[in-house]
Amino acid sequence: MQSEATRLKVAQLNLFHPPQVSIRWETLPREIQQQSVHLLARLLRDHCARSLAHPEGQEFGNE
């Protein structure tokens, strides 16, 4: 009979290892670059709006 350690030995995915191929910003299509900048700008605006609406020290939502 196989031991439990032997039976559970399964190949694991490399989820947290750096990608083998790095993607350079300059090589992305112009549309992807524009969408990325738009989404990052929206993220920053939303973050600033929440920070101003709930100054430090006040609770936010269920936190």
C-alpha positions, 0 to 999 in steps of 0.5 A: 500500500502506498503511503499518504505522502506518496499518493498526495504528491501532485505536480503544482502549478507555478502560480506565483513564479514570474512569467517566462516571457515579459511583456513590454508596454511598448509592444502592446497594441495602442488600444490596450495601452489606452484602455489600461491608462483609462482604467488606472486613472479611474481607479485613482479617481475612485480611490481619491474620492473614497479617501476624501469622503472618509478621512482617516480615523473614520470607519468605512462600511463594515470595517 
